[in-house]
Amino acid sequence: MILLRGKLTAHIHNATNHDHVCENCGDADLDVNVFREYTHLFFLPLFPSSYKDVKIQCNTCGEKKFIGHLQQQYEKSTRTPLYLYTGLILAISLISLPFIIALFQ
Ligand SMILES: [Zn+2]
């Protein structure tokens, strides 16, 4: 049996930061994108499988930035969306359903 499973990356947050000045162009307009990898089965998200990946880029000149404390800040403040746990929630629901039905009989 072939299971179509693997890992995909979800774009979970987008923000603009005006607190840091770009050394390349001098503009204070950074684009912050947060990604989260997840395991899927038939393209249904099962659960997030790794750390969050924060990518920062200057909106004016396009230069990629590596600002450690800013990346950590967005990593901590961005919540993983509930839909990335869909498979896990479905599995727990299906396992607990017979017990819930048995309680009400
Ligand atoms: Zn720039």
Residues whose N, C-alpha, C, O or C-beta is under 5 A from the ligand:
A	BS01	ZN	C22 N24 C25 C58 T60 C61 G62
